[in-house]
Amino acid sequence: MNSEKDYWLDDPRNVNKIVYTLYAVCALLVLGDLLYHKHVHFDFEHWFGFAGFFGFVACVALVLAARLLRVVLKREEDYYDQ
């Protein structure tokens, strides 16, 4: 008998449901880009899906910048005990 409690996300089918739902929501949001008039400053902002693409690239850039900052700001575990 399994003494550990089974949680909702322990079932891979439920995880797949969440992933596919997120895919569908992202696709609908990108398709929503066709439904409104954009007031843009630059021509490339008219590109289909530009906001989503820009947001993804910005998020990746933030993660990479955080990794670089970790190298610069990292201290030993007992840094403040010295």
FIGUSE-760805 format. One record per residue: x, y, z of N, C-alpha, C, O in turn. Coordinates in steps of 0.05 Angstrom, whole numbers, plus 5000, padded with zeros to 4 digits. Layout:
BEGIN
@nX = X | nY = Y | nZ = Z | caX = X | caY = Y | caZ = Z | cX = X | cY = Y | cZ = Z | oX = X | oY = Y | oZ = Z
...
//
This chain:
BEGIN
@nX = 5017 | nY = 4976 | nZ = 5000 | caX = 5000 | caY = 5000 | caZ = 5000 | cX = 5018 | cY = 5025 | cZ = 5000 | oX = 5038 | oY = 5026 | oZ = 5014
@nX = 5010 | nY = 5044 | nZ = 4984 | caX = 5025 | caY = 5069 | caZ = 4982 | cX = 5018 | cY = 5087 | cZ = 5005 | oX = 4994 | oY = 5096 | oZ = 5007
@nX = 5037 | nY = 5094 | nZ = 5022 | caX = 5031 | caY = 5111 | caZ = 5045 | cX = 5031 | cY = 5141 | cZ = 5038 | oX = 5021 | oY = 5157 | oZ = 5054
@nX = 5041 | nY = 5148 | nZ = 5015 | caX = 5041 | caY = 5176 | caZ = 5007 | cX = 5014 | cY = 5183 | cZ = 4994 | oX = 5002 | oY = 5167 | oZ = 4980
@nX = 5006 | nY = 5208 | nZ = 5000 | caX = 4981 | caY = 5218 | caZ = 4988 | cX = 4985 | cY = 5224 | cZ = 4959 | oX = 5005 | oY = 5237 | oZ = 4952
@nX = 4966 | nY = 5217 | nZ = 4942 | caX = 4967 | caY = 5224 | caZ = 4914 | cX = 4954 | cY = 5251 | cZ = 4910 | oX = 4932 | oY = 5256 | oZ = 4919
@nX = 4969 | nY = 5268 | nZ = 4896 | caX = 4959 | caY = 5295 | caZ = 4890 | cX = 4949 | cY = 5296 | cZ = 4861 | oX = 4955 | oY = 5279 | oZ = 4845
@nX = 4934 | nY = 5318 | nZ = 4856 | caX = 4922 | caY = 5321 | caZ = 4829 | cX = 4943 | cY = 5322 | cZ = 4807 | oX = 4938 | oY = 5311 | oZ = 4785
@nX = 4965 | nY = 5335 | nZ = 4812 | caX = 4986 | caY = 5338 | caZ = 4792 | cX = 5005 | cY = 5315 | cZ = 4790 | oX = 5023 | oY = 5314 | oZ = 4773
@nX = 5001 | nY = 5295 | nZ = 4806 | caX = 5017 | caY = 5270 | caZ = 4804 | cX = 5009 | cY = 5254 | cZ = 4780 | oX = 5025 | oY = 5237 | oZ = 4770
@nX = 4985 | nY = 5258 | nZ = 4770 | caX = 4976 | caY = 5243 | caZ = 4747 | cX = 4985 | cY = 5257 | cZ = 4721 | oX = 4977 | oY = 5280 | oZ = 4717
@nX = 5001 | nY = 5244 | nZ = 4705 | caX = 5011 | caY = 5257 | caZ = 4680 | cX = 4989 | cY = 5267 | cZ = 4662 | oX = 4993 | oY = 5287 | oZ = 4647
@nX = 4966 | nY = 5255 | nZ = 4662 | caX = 4944 | caY = 5264 | caZ = 4645 | cX = 4935 | cY = 5292 | cZ = 4653 | oX = 4928 | oY = 5308 | oZ = 4636
@nX = 4934 | nY = 5297 | nZ = 4679 | caX = 4927 | caY = 5324 | caZ = 4688 | cX = 4947 | cY = 5345 | cZ = 4681 | oX = 4940 | oY = 5367 | oZ = 4673
@nX = 4972 | nY = 5338 | nZ = 4682 | caX = 4994 | caY = 5356 | caZ = 4674 | cX = 4991 | cY = 5362 | cZ = 4644 | oX = 4994 | oY = 5385 | oZ = 4635
@nX = 4986 | nY = 5342 | nZ = 4628 | caX = 4982 | caY = 5346 | caZ = 4599 | cX = 4958 | cY = 5364 | cZ = 4594 | oX = 4959 | oY = 5380 | oZ = 4576
@nX = 4936 | nY = 5361 | nZ = 4609 | caX = 4913 | caY = 5378 | caZ = 4606 | cX = 4921 | cY = 5408 | cZ = 4611 | oX = 4912 | oY = 5425 | oZ = 4596
@nX = 4937 | nY = 5413 | nZ = 4631 | caX = 4945 | caY = 5440 | caZ = 4637 | cX = 4963 | cY = 5451 | cZ = 4614 | oX = 4959 | oY = 5474 | oZ = 4606
@nX = 4981 | nY = 5435 | nZ = 4605 | caX = 4999 | caY = 5444 | caZ = 4584 | cX = 4984 | cY = 5450 | cZ = 4558 | oX = 4988 | oY = 5471 | oZ = 4546
@nX = 4966 | nY = 5432 | nZ = 4550 | caX = 4950 | caY = 5437 | caZ = 4526 | cX = 4931 | cY = 5461 | cZ = 4529 | oX = 4926 | oY = 5476 | oZ = 4510
@nX = 4921 | nY = 5465 | nZ = 4553 | caX = 4904 | caY = 5488 | caZ = 4558 | cX = 4920 | cY = 5514 | cZ = 4555 | oX = 4911 | oY = 5534 | oZ = 4543
@nX = 4945 | nY = 5514 | nZ = 4565 | caX = 4962 | caY = 5537 | caZ = 4562 | cX = 4969 | cY = 5542 | cZ = 4533 | oX = 4970 | oY = 5565 | oZ = 4524
@nX = 4974 | nY = 5521 | nZ = 4518 | caX = 4979 | caY = 5524 | caZ = 4489 | cX = 4955 | cY = 5537 | cZ = 4476 | oX = 4959 | oY = 5555 | oZ = 4459
@nX = 4931 | nY = 5528 | nZ = 4482 | caX = 4907 | caY = 5539 | caZ = 4470 | cX = 4903 | cY = 5568 | cZ = 4477 | oX = 4896 | oY = 5584 | oZ = 4460
@nX = 4908 | nY = 5575 | nZ = 4502 | caX = 4905 | caY = 5603 | caZ = 4511 | cX = 4925 | cY = 5621 | cZ = 4496 | oX = 4918 | oY = 5642 | oZ = 4487
@nX = 4950 | nY = 5611 | nZ = 4494 | caX = 4970 | caY = 5627 | caZ = 4480 | cX = 4963 | cY = 5631 | cZ = 4450 | oX = 4966 | oY = 5653 | oZ = 4439
@nX = 4953 | nY = 5610 | nZ = 4438 | caX = 4945 | caY = 5612 | caZ = 4410 | cX = 4921 | cY = 5631 | cZ = 4407 | oX = 4921 | oY = 5647 | oZ = 4388
@nX = 4902 | nY = 5630 | nZ = 4425 | caX = 4880 | caY = 5649 | caZ = 4423 | cX = 4889 | cY = 5678 | cZ = 4427 | oX = 4879 | oY = 5696 | oZ = 4414
@nX = 4908 | nY = 5682 | nZ = 4445 | caX = 4918 | caY = 5709 | caZ = 4450 | cX = 4933 | cY = 5720 | cZ = 4426 | oX = 4930 | oY = 5743 | oZ = 4419
@nX = 4948 | nY = 5703 | nZ = 4413 | caX = 4962 | caY = 5711 | caZ = 4388 | cX = 4942 | cY = 5717 | cZ = 4366 | oX = 4945 | oY = 5736 | oZ = 4351
@nX = 4922 | nY = 5700 | nZ = 4363 | caX = 4901 | caY = 5705 | caZ = 4343 | cX = 4885 | cY = 5730 | cZ = 4349 | oX = 4875 | oY = 5743 | oZ = 4331
@nX = 4883 | nY = 5737 | nZ = 4375 | caX = 4869 | caY = 5762 | caZ = 4383 | cX = 4883 | cY = 5786 | cZ = 4372 | oX = 4872 | oY = 5808 | oZ = 4371
@nX = 4908 | nY = 5783 | nZ = 4364 | caX = 4923 | caY = 5805 | caZ = 4353 | cX = 4910 | cY = 5815 | cZ = 4327 | oX = 4915 | oY = 5838 | oZ = 4319
@nX = 4894 | nY = 5799 | nZ = 4314 | caX = 4881 | caY = 5807 | caZ = 4289 | cX = 4856 | cY = 5823 | cZ = 4294 | oX = 4846 | oY = 5836 | oZ = 4275
@nX = 4846 | nY = 5824 | nZ = 4318 | caX = 4820 | caY = 5835 | caZ = 4324 | cX = 4819 | cY = 5864 | cZ = 4332 | oX = 4797 | oY = 5875 | oZ = 4336
@nX = 4841 | nY = 5877 | nZ = 4334 | caX = 4841 | caY = 5905 | caZ = 4343 | cX = 4860 | cY = 5922 | cZ = 4326 | oX = 4879 | oY = 5911 | oZ = 4314
@nX = 4855 | nY = 5947 | nZ = 4326 | caX = 4872 | caY = 5966 | caZ = 4311 | cX = 4895 | cY = 5975 | cZ = 4330 | oX = 4890 | oY = 5984 | oZ = 4352
@nX = 4919 | nY = 5974 | nZ = 4320 | caX = 4942 | caY = 5981 | caZ = 4336 | cX = 4950 | cY = 6010 | cZ = 4330 | oX = 4951 | oY = 6018 | oZ = 4306
@nX = 4956 | nY = 6025 | nZ = 4350 | caX = 4967 | caY = 6052 | caZ = 4347 | cX = 4997 | cY = 6050 | cZ = 4353 | oX = 5005 | oY = 6050 | oZ = 4376
@nX = 5013 | nY = 6048 | nZ = 4332 | caX = 5041 | caY = 6041 | caZ = 4336 | cX = 5058 | cY = 6065 | cZ = 4329 | oX = 5050 | oY = 6084 | oZ = 4316
@nX = 5083 | nY = 6063 | nZ = 4339 | caX = 5103 | caY = 6084 | caZ = 4334 | cX = 5122 | cY = 6076 | cZ = 4312 | oX = 5133 | oY = 6093 | oZ = 4297
@nX = 5127 | nY = 6050 | nZ = 4310 | caX = 5146 | caY = 6039 | caZ = 4290 | cX = 5132 | cY = 6019 | cZ = 4272 | oX = 5113 | oY = 6006 | oZ = 4280
@nX = 5142 | nY = 6017 | nZ = 4248 | caX = 5129 | caY = 5999 | caZ = 4228 | cX = 5130 | cY = 5970 | cZ = 4236 | oX = 5111 | oY = 5955 | oZ = 4231
@nX = 5151 | nY = 5961 | nZ = 4249 | caX = 5153 | caY = 5933 | caZ = 4256 | cX = 5133 | cY = 5925 | cZ = 4278 | oX = 5128 | oY = 5901 | oZ = 4282
@nX = 5121 | nY = 5944 | nZ = 4291 | caX = 5100 | caY = 5937 | caZ = 4311 | cX = 5074 | cY = 5928 | cZ = 4298 | oX = 5057 | oY = 5918 | oZ = 4312
@nX = 5072 | nY = 5932 | nZ = 4272 | caX = 5048 | caY = 5922 | caZ = 4257 | cX = 5050 | cY = 5892 | cZ = 4251 | oX = 5030 | oY = 5880 | oZ = 4244
@nX = 5074 | nY = 5880 | nZ = 4254 | caX = 5077 | caY = 5852 | caZ = 4248 | cX = 5058 | cY = 5835 | cZ = 4265 | oX = 5054 | oY = 5841 | oZ = 4289
@nX = 5048 | nY = 5814 | nZ = 4253 | caX = 5030 | caY = 5796 | caZ = 4267 | cX = 5045 | cY = 5782 | cZ = 4290 | oX = 5066 | oY = 5770 | oZ = 4285
@nX = 5034 | nY = 5783 | nZ = 4314 | caX = 5046 | caY = 5769 | caZ = 4337 | cX = 5070 | cY = 5783 | cZ = 4348 | oX = 5085 | oY = 5771 | oZ = 4364
@nX = 5075 | nY = 5808 | nZ = 4341 | caX = 5099 | caY = 5822 | caZ = 4350 | cX = 5100 | cY = 5824 | cZ = 4381 | oX = 5121 | oY = 5819 | oZ = 4392
@nX = 5078 | nY = 5830 | nZ = 4393 | caX = 5077 | caY = 5834 | caZ = 4422 | cX = 5085 | cY = 5808 | cZ = 4437 | oX = 5100 | oY = 5809 | oZ = 4456
@nX = 5074 | nY = 5786 | nZ = 4428 | caX = 5080 | caY = 5760 | caZ = 4440 | cX = 5109 | cY = 5753 | cZ = 4436 | oX = 5123 | oY = 5743 | oZ = 4454
@nX = 5119 | nY = 5757 | nZ = 4412 | caX = 5147 | caY = 5751 | caZ = 4406 | cX = 5166 | cY = 5768 | cZ = 4422 | oX = 5185 | oY = 5759 | oZ = 4433
@nX = 5159 | nY = 5794 | nZ = 4423 | caX = 5176 | caY = 5813 | caZ = 4438 | cX = 5175 | cY = 5806 | cZ = 4468 | oX = 5196 | oY = 5807 | oZ = 4481
@nX = 5152 | nY = 5798 | nZ = 4479 | caX = 5150 | caY = 5790 | caZ = 4507 | cX = 5167 | cY = 5765 | cZ = 4513 | oX = 5180 | oY = 5764 | oZ = 4533
@nX = 5166 | nY = 5746 | nZ = 4494 | caX = 5182 | caY = 5722 | caZ = 4498 | cX = 5212 | cY = 5728 | cZ = 4498 | oX = 5227 | oY = 5718 | oZ = 4515
@nX = 5221 | nY = 5744 | nZ = 4478 | caX = 5249 | caY = 5751 | caZ = 4477 | cX = 5258 | cY = 5767 | cZ = 4501 | oX = 5280 | oY = 5763 | oZ = 4512
@nX = 5241 | nY = 5785 | nZ = 4511 | caX = 5247 | caY = 5801 | caZ = 4534 | cX = 5249 | cY = 5783 | cZ = 4559 | oX = 5267 | oY = 5787 | oZ = 4576
@nX = 5232 | nY = 5763 | nZ = 4561 | caX = 5233 | caY = 5745 | caZ = 4584 | cX = 5259 | cY = 5729 | cZ = 4584 | oX = 5272 | oY = 5725 | oZ = 4604
@nX = 5266 | nY = 5718 | nZ = 4560 | caX = 5291 | caY = 5703 | caZ = 4558 | cX = 5315 | cY = 5721 | cZ = 4564 | oX = 5334 | oY = 5712 | oZ = 4578
@nX = 5314 | nY = 5746 | nZ = 4555 | caX = 5336 | caY = 5764 | caZ = 4561 | cX = 5339 | cY = 5770 | cZ = 4591 | oX = 5361 | oY = 5771 | oZ = 4602
@nX = 5316 | nY = 5772 | nZ = 4605 | caX = 5317 | caY = 5776 | caZ = 4634 | cX = 5329 | cY = 5752 | cZ = 4648 | oX = 5344 | oY = 5755 | oZ = 4667
@nX = 5322 | nY = 5728 | nZ = 4640 | caX = 5333 | caY = 5704 | caZ = 4652 | cX = 5363 | cY = 5703 | cZ = 4648 | oX = 5378 | oY = 5697 | oZ = 4666
@nX = 5372 | nY = 5709 | nZ = 4623 | caX = 5400 | caY = 5708 | caZ = 4618 | cX = 5415 | cY = 5730 | cZ = 4633 | oX = 5437 | oY = 5725 | oZ = 4643
@nX = 5403 | nY = 5753 | nZ = 4636 | caX = 5416 | caY = 5775 | caZ = 4651 | cX = 5417 | cY = 5767 | cZ = 4681 | oX = 5437 | oY = 5773 | oZ = 4694
@nX = 5397 | nY = 5754 | nZ = 4691 | caX = 5398 | caY = 5745 | caZ = 4719 | cX = 5420 | cY = 5724 | cZ = 4723 | oX = 5432 | oY = 5724 | oZ = 4744
@nX = 5424 | nY = 5707 | nZ = 4704 | caX = 5446 | caY = 5687 | caZ = 4706 | cX = 5473 | cY = 5701 | cZ = 4707 | oX = 5491 | oY = 5693 | oZ = 4722
@nX = 5476 | nY = 5722 | nZ = 4691 | caX = 5501 | caY = 5737 | caZ = 4692 | cX = 5504 | cY = 5752 | cZ = 4718 | oX = 5526 | oY = 5753 | oZ = 4729
@nX = 5483 | nY = 5764 | nZ = 4728 | caX = 5484 | caY = 5778 | caZ = 4753 | cX = 5490 | cY = 5759 | cZ = 4776 | oX = 5503 | oY = 5767 | oZ = 4796
@nX = 5481 | nY = 5735 | nZ = 4774 | caX = 5487 | caY = 5715 | caZ = 4795 | cX = 5517 | cY = 5711 | cZ = 4798 | oX = 5527 | oY = 5708 | oZ = 4820
@nX = 5531 | nY = 5710 | nZ = 4776 | caX = 5560 | caY = 5706 | caZ = 4776 | cX = 5573 | cY = 5730 | cZ = 4790 | oX = 5592 | oY = 5726 | oZ = 4805
@nX = 5564 | nY = 5754 | nZ = 4784 | caX = 5576 | caY = 5778 | caZ = 4795 | cX = 5570 | cY = 5781 | cZ = 4824 | oX = 5587 | oY = 5789 | oZ = 4840
@nX = 5545 | nY = 5776 | nZ = 4832 | caX = 5536 | caY = 5782 | caZ = 4860 | cX = 5538 | cY = 5759 | cZ = 4879 | oX = 5534 | oY = 5763 | oZ = 4903
@nX = 5545 | nY = 5736 | nZ = 4869 | caX = 5546 | caY = 5712 | caZ = 4886 | cX = 5568 | cY = 5715 | cZ = 4908 | oX = 5590 | oY = 5723 | oZ = 4902
@nX = 5561 | nY = 5707 | nZ = 4932 | caX = 5579 | caY = 5707 | caZ = 4955 | cX = 5580 | cY = 5680 | cZ = 4967 | oX = 5562 | oY = 5663 | oZ = 4963
@nX = 5601 | nY = 5675 | nZ = 4983 | caX = 5603 | caY = 5650 | caZ = 4997 | cX = 5580 | cY = 5647 | cZ = 5017 | oX = 5568 | oY = 5667 | oZ = 5026
@nX = 5573 | nY = 5623 | nZ = 5025 | caX = 5551 | caY = 5618 | caZ = 5043 | cX = 5555 | cY = 5632 | cZ = 5070 | oX = 5536 | oY = 5641 | oZ = 5082
@nX = 5580 | nY = 5633 | nZ = 5080 | caX = 5585 | caY = 5645 | caZ = 5106 | cX = 5597 | cY = 5673 | cZ = 5103 | oX = 5611 | oY = 5682 | oZ = 5121
@nX = 5590 | nY = 5687 | nZ = 5082 | caX = 5601 | caY = 5714 | caZ = 5076 | cX = 5596 | cY = 5733 | cZ = 5099 | oX = 5614 | oY = 5748 | oZ = 5107
@nX = 5572 | nY = 5734 | nZ = 5110 | caX = 5565 | caY = 5753 | caZ = 5131 | cX = 5573 | cY = 5743 | cZ = 5159 | oX = 5572 | oY = 5759 | oZ = 5178
@nX = 5581 | nY = 5719 | nZ = 5161 | caX = 5591 | caY = 5709 | caZ = 5187 | cX = 5620 | cY = 5715 | cZ = 5192 | oX = 5630 | oY = 5712 | oZ = 5214
@nX = 5634 | nY = 5724 | nZ = 5172 | caX = 5663 | caY = 5730 | caZ = 5175 | cX = 5668 | cY = 5756 | cZ = 5188 | oX = 5691 | oY = 5764 | oZ = 5192
//
